[in-house]
Amino acid sequence: MNGTTGPFRSIASGVFSPIGQLWLDALTMTVVPLVFGLLANGVMSAAASGKASSAAGRSLFWFAACLTGACLTAALAAQSILAWWPVHGIEAVAGSVTMPTPAAAEWYRGIIPANPIKAAAETAIVPLVVFALFFGFAAARIEPVLSAGLRKLLDAIVQTMLIIVGWVLKVAPIGIFALAFGAGGRMGSGALGMLGQYIALISAICLLTTLLAYVVAVVAGRMSIMDFAKATAPAQAVAFGTQSSLACLPVMVSAAPRLGVSPASAGLILPLAVSLFRAASASANVVVAIYLAHLHGVPLHWPLLLIGALIAVPVSLAAVGLPAQVSFFATIGPVCLAMGVPVELLPLLLAVETVPDIFRTVGNVTADLAVTRLAGDRAELDASASVIDSRNDAG
């Protein structure tokens, strides 16, 4: 056995691992400019939307609040699940990639970047995100002509990075194969168990986020759980079949009367929700980073979990309209880097993302409808609810 696995591991480490690492580096080099451009531009757009409409402003508030709660809940749930069901193959992977994990006190000192350029050069995601948020909010308050110019520049940077990412993804089969071959050389048959456990964990977290959407609609939205279930069922069915929140938009708008929200109000809130509010995806992104941390033996104390959850929120809000493959790296990569977690296995996880993506979409759509119930204009909500009640009584 050792005679056959020895040459296999030698080839994996000597040939395929460098190829896979080069491909991963080409993908990772776009993270810093992409994250900064997306965040700053997204904050400027969100600020403009909030000024344009009170309903949009309420929506943005609920987006941020629900995303934060969902990500924190997902982090705690993932830690509990992985304590009960430890990651397979950890002995083979731990120590293969080492990244320094600073003490908790260093995280607090490094939140505000004394030198943003240095933070970007060192891929220090936390201070970079903080600077991008400050930059975006400040840029939204300068003269409109200058603000529009900055948005064009940032959009140009983002579009340029997306083109580079597209080039890299064209050779993704080669890069993913090289990374998978290298991981297989280190882990052997444990790789299959690891991928199966990953699929089960991410799917479970997305289902948990879906359940949380029901709780929010019932508790904060003061809606019957059966009424909410009936309102969301058609959109969930479309989400399960298409794996596209955008494809569910017409069905979700048609569900507005059942939610007690007027079509006009839903027509404003739901497009924003589909674009910005991906609760299940953000929760899953945090858990992917946590899973990789367990896989590589990276210790996770509570400040790191908090940092990961808080970073996932603005990054998720900013990654508007990105293709699925691009958003997988653009939203999870910064969370991993912020928590000091290696990212070399991310492409391998992307290769089995089809099943979790179904549950991501169902969770996102359910959360979109829950927030629509919360953010709908109260007068419109009450009027629509009265009409529905009168129709039910007549029936």
C-alpha positions in Angstrom: 0.0 0.0 0.0 2.8 2.4 0.9 4.6 1.6 -2.3 1.7 2.7 -4.4 0.6 5.7 -2.4 4.1 7.1 -2.1 4.5 7.9 -5.8 0.9 9.1 -6.0 1.5 11.6 -3.3 4.8 12.6 -4.8 3.1 13.4 -8.2 0.3 15.2 -6.4 2.6 17.4 -4.4 5.3 17.9 -7.1 3.2 18.5 -10.2 -0.5 19.1 -9.6 -0.3 21.1 -6.4 1.8 23.9 -7.9 -0.6 24.0 -11.0 -3.6 24.2 -8.7 -1.9 26.8 -6.5 -1.1 29.0 -9.5 -4.7 28.9 -10.7 -5.9 29.7 -7.2 -3.5 32.6 -6.9 -4.7 34.0 -10.2 -8.3 33.9 -8.8 -7.3 35.3 -5.4 -5.4 38.3 -6.9 -8.8 39.8 -7.8 -10.3 39.6 -4.3 -8.9 42.9 -2.9 -9.9 45.3 -5.8 -13.1 43.4 -6.3 -14.2 43.5 -2.7 -13.3 47.2 -2.3 -15.0 48.2 -5.6 -18.2 46.2 -4.8 -18.4 47.5 -1.3 -17.8 51.1 -1.9 -20.0 51.2 -5.0 -22.7 49.2 -3.2 -22.7 51.5 -0.2 -23.1 54.6 -2.5 -26.0 52.9 -4.4 -27.7 51.9 -1.2 -27.3 55.4 0.3 -28.9 56.8 -2.9 -31.8 54.3 -2.7 -32.4 55.0 1.0 -32.6 58.7 0.2 -35.0 58.1 -2.7 -37.6 56.2 -0.8 -38.6 55.6 2.8 -39.7 52.1 1.9 -36.2 51.4 0.4 -34.6 52.8 3.5 -36.7 50.5 5.7 -35.8 47.6 3.4 -32.1 48.2 3.7 -32.4 48.4 7.5 -34.2 45.0 7.6 -31.7 43.5 5.2 -28.8 44.4 7.4 -30.5 43.4 10.6 -31.7 40.0 9.3 -28.4 39.2 7.6 -26.5 39.9 10.8 -28.8 37.7 12.8 -28.8 34.9 10.3 -25.0 34.9 10.0 -24.5 34.9 13.8 -27.1 32.1 14.2 -25.5 30.1 11.4 -22.0 30.4 13.0 -23.2 29.2 16.4 -25.2 26.4 14.8 -22.2 25.2 12.6 -19.9 25.2 15.6 -22.4 23.0 17.5 -22.9 20.6 14.6 -19.2 20.2 14.0 -18.6 19.6 17.7 -21.1 16.8 17.5 -20.0 15.6 14.0 -16.2 16.3 13.7 -14.8 17.0 10.2 -13.5 13.9 8.4 -10.0 13.9 7.1 -8.7 16.6 9.5 -5.6 14.5 10.3 -4.6 14.5 6.6 -5.2 18.2 6.0 -4.2 19.8 9.2 -0.7 21.3 8.9 -0.7 21.1 5.1 -1.5 24.8 4.9 -0.6 27.1 7.7 -1.9 30.6 8.1 -1.1 32.8 11.2 -4.1 33.3 13.5 -3.5 36.5 15.5 -4.6 36.9 19.1 -8.0 38.3 19.8 -6.6 41.7 20.9 -4.8 42.1 17.6 -8.1 41.9 15.8 -9.5 44.9 17.7 -6.4 47.0 17.1 -6.5 46.2 13.4 -10.1 47.0 12.7 -9.4 50.6 11.7 -6.6 50.6 9.1 -3.9 53.1 9.9 -2.7 52.5 6.3 -5.4 51.3 4.0 -2.9 50.6 1.2 -0.9 48.4 3.5 -4.0 46.6 4.5 -4.8 45.9 0.9 -1.3 44.7 0.1 -1.4 42.3 3.1 -4.9 41.1 2.1 -6.2 42.2 5.5 -9.8 42.0 4.7 -11.3 43.3 8.0 -9.7 46.8 7.9 -10.1 46.8 4.1 -13.9 46.3 4.5 -14.1 49.0 7.2 -12.2 51.5 5.0 -14.5 50.6 2.0 -17.6 51.2 4.1 -16.3 54.6 5.3 -15.2 55.5 1.7 -18.6 54.6 0.3 -20.6 56.5 2.9 -18.4 59.6 2.5 -18.4 59.4 -1.3 -22.3 59.4 -1.2 -22.2 62.8 0.5 -19.9 64.7 -1.8 -21.1 66.7 -4.8 -23.3 64.6 -7.1 -21.1 65.1 -10.1 -18.0 63.9 -8.2 -19.9 61.1 -6.7 -21.1 59.9 -10.1 -17.5 60.0 -11.4 -16.3 57.9 -8.5 -19.1 55.3 -9.0 -18.1 55.1 -12.7 -14.4 54.5 -11.7 -15.3 51.9 -9.1 -17.7 50.2 -11.5 -14.9 50.1 -14.1 -12.6 48.5 -11.6 -15.2 45.9 -10.7 -15.9 45.1 -14.4 -12.2 44.8 -15.1 -11.8 42.3 -12.2 -14.8 40.3 -13.4 -13.2 40.0 -16.9 -10.0 38.6 -15.3 -12.1 36.3 -13.2 -13.8 35.1 -16.3 -10.5 34.3 -17.9 -9.4 32.4 -14.9 -12.7 30.5 -14.7 -12.3 29.4 -18.4 -9.5 27.1 -17.2 -11.3 26.1 -14.0 -11.6 22.4 -15.0 -7.8 22.3 -15.0 -7.3 24.2 -11.8 -10.0 22.4 -9.9 -8.7 19.0 -11.1 -5.2 19.9 -10.0 -6.4 21.1 -6.6 -8.7 18.0 -6.2 -5.8 15.7 -7.2 -3.6 17.3 -4.7 -6.2 17.1 -2.0 -6.9 13.5 -2.9 -3.2 12.7 -2.5 -3.2 14.1 1.0 -6.6 12.8 2.1 -7.2 9.7 0.1 -10.7 8.3 0.4 -11.3 10.8 3.2 -12.0 13.4 0.5 -15.3 11.8 -0.4 -16.4 11.8 3.2 -15.3 15.4 3.6 -17.4 16.5 0.5 -20.4 14.6 1.7 -20.2 16.2 5.1 -19.8 19.6 3.5 -23.0 19.1 1.4 -25.0 18.0 4.4 -23.8 20.8 6.6 -24.4 23.7 4.2 -27.8 22.3 3.2 -28.8 22.0 6.9 -27.7 25.6 7.6 -29.7 26.9 4.6 -32.7 25.0 5.9 -32.1 26.6 9.3 -32.1 30.1 7.7 -35.4 29.2 6.0 -36.9 28.3 9.3 -35.6 31.6 10.8 -37.5 33.5 8.0 -40.7 31.8 9.2 -39.9 32.9 12.7 -39.3 36.5 11.7 -42.5 36.7 9.6 -44.5 35.3 12.5 -42.9 37.2 15.4 -41.9 40.5 13.9 -44.3 40.5 11.0 -47.2 39.4 13.2 -48.4 36.9 10.6 -49.9 33.4 10.9 -47.4 30.7 10.1 -49.9 28.9 7.9 -50.7 32.1 6.0 -47.0 32.7 5.5 -46.4 29.1 4.4 -49.2 29.4 1.8 -47.8 32.7 0.5 -44.3 31.4 0.1 -45.0 27.9 -1.2 -45.3 28.8 -4.9 -42.0 30.8 -4.9 -40.2 28.1 -3.0 -41.3 25.5 -5.6 -39.9 27.7 -8.4 -36.7 28.3 -6.4 -36.3 24.6 -5.9 -36.7 24.0 -9.7 -34.7 26.9 -11.1 -32.1 27.7 -8.4 -32.6 31.4 -9.4 -34.0 34.0 -7.1 -34.5 36.3 -10.1 -36.7 33.7 -11.8 -38.9 33.7 -8.7 -39.4 37.4 -8.7 -42.8 37.4 -10.7 -44.2 34.7 -8.4 -43.0 36.6 -5.3 -44.7 39.8 -6.5 -47.9 37.9 -7.1 -47.7 36.7 -3.5 -47.8 40.2 -2.1 -51.6 40.2 -1.3 -51.2 37.0 0.7 -48.5 38.7 2.7 -50.7 41.8 3.4 -48.5 44.0 1.2 -49.8 46.0 -1.7 -48.3 45.1 -5.2 -46.9 48.6 -5.5 -45.0 48.2 -2.2 -43.8 44.7 -3.1 -42.8 45.9 -6.5 -40.3 48.2 -4.8 -39.1 46.0 -2.0 -38.7 42.6 -3.8 -36.4 43.7 -6.6 -34.1 45.2 -3.9 -34.4 42.0 -1.9 -33.5 39.8 -4.8 -30.5 42.0 -5.6 -29.2 42.6 -2.2 -30.7 40.3 0.4 -29.3 36.8 0.2 -29.8 35.6 3.8 -29.2 31.8 3.2 -26.2 32.5 1.0 -24.6 34.8 3.5 -25.2 32.3 6.3 -23.8 29.5 4.2 -20.7 31.6 3.4 -19.9 31.9 7.0 -20.3 28.2 7.6 -18.1 27.4 4.6 -15.3 29.4 6.3 -16.0 27.6 9.6 -15.9 24.2 7.9 -12.6 25.0 6.2 -11.2 26.2 9.6 -12.2 22.8 11.2 -10.7 21.0 8.2 -7.4 22.8 8.5 -7.3 22.8 12.3 -7.6 26.6 12.6 -8.7 27.4 16.1 -11.9 29.5 16.2 -12.4 31.6 19.3 -15.6 33.7 19.5 -14.1 37.0 18.2 -13.1 35.2 15.0 -16.7 33.9 14.6 -18.0 37.4 15.2 -15.6 38.9 12.7 -16.6 36.3 10.1 -20.3 36.9 10.5 -19.9 40.6 10.4 -17.7 40.6 7.3 -20.1 38.3 5.5 -23.0 40.8 5.8 -21.5 43.8 3.8 -19.7 41.5 1.4 -23.0 39.7 0.6 -24.8 43.0 0.2 -22.1 44.3 -2.2 -21.9 41.2 -4.4 -24.9 42.3 -6.6 -25.5 40.6 -9.9 -22.3 38.5 -9.9 -22.4 35.1 -11.7 -22.7 32.2 -9.3 -19.1 31.0 -9.7 -17.7 34.5 -9.2 -19.8 35.3 -6.2 -18.8 32.0 -4.5 -15.2 33.2 -4.4 -16.0 36.9 -4.0 -18.2 36.4 -1.0 -16.6 33.5 0.8 -12.9 34.4 0.1 -13.0 37.6 2.2 -14.7 35.8 5.1 -12.0 33.1 5.0 -9.2 35.6 4.8 -10.7 37.7 7.6 -10.8 34.6 9.9 -7.3 33.4 8.9 -8.6 30.3 7.1 -6.8 28.8 4.0 -8.8 29.1 0.8 -7.1 26.5 -1.4 -10.0 24.0 -1.1 -12.7 26.5 -2.1 -12.7 25.5 -5.8 -13.1 21.8 -4.8 -16.2 22.8 -2.7 -17.5 24.8 -5.6 -17.5 21.6 -7.7 -20.2 20.0 -5.4 -22.2 23.2 -4.7 -25.1 22.1 -6.9 -27.1 20.5 -4.1 -26.5 23.2 -1.4 -27.3 25.8 -4.0 -30.9 24.5 -4.2 -31.3 25.1 -0.5 -29.6 28.5 -0.7 -32.1 29.7 -3.3 -35.1 28.4 -1.3 -33.8 30.1 1.8 -33.1 33.3 0.0 -36.6 33.5 -1.5 -38.3 32.7 1.8 -36.3 35.4 3.6 -37.1 37.9 0.8 -40.8 37.4 1.3 -40.4 37.7 5.1 -38.6 41.0 4.8 -41.3 42.2 2.3 -43.8 41.6 5.1 -41.7 43.6 7.5 -40.7 46.5 5.3 -44.1 47.0 3.5 -45.7 50.4 4.3 -47.9 49.9 7.4 -50.9 51.7 6.0 -50.7 49.7 2.8 -50.2 46.5 4.7 -53.3 47.1 6.9 -55.5 48.0 4.0 -54.4 45.0 2.0 -54.9 42.7 5.0 -58.4 44.1 5.5 -59.3 43.3 1.9 -58.0 39.7 2.2 -59.9 39.2 5.5 -63.1 40.5 4.0 -62.7 38.1 1.0 -62.0 35.2 3.4 -65.1 36.1 5.4 -67.2 36.3 2.2 -65.9 32.9 1.1 
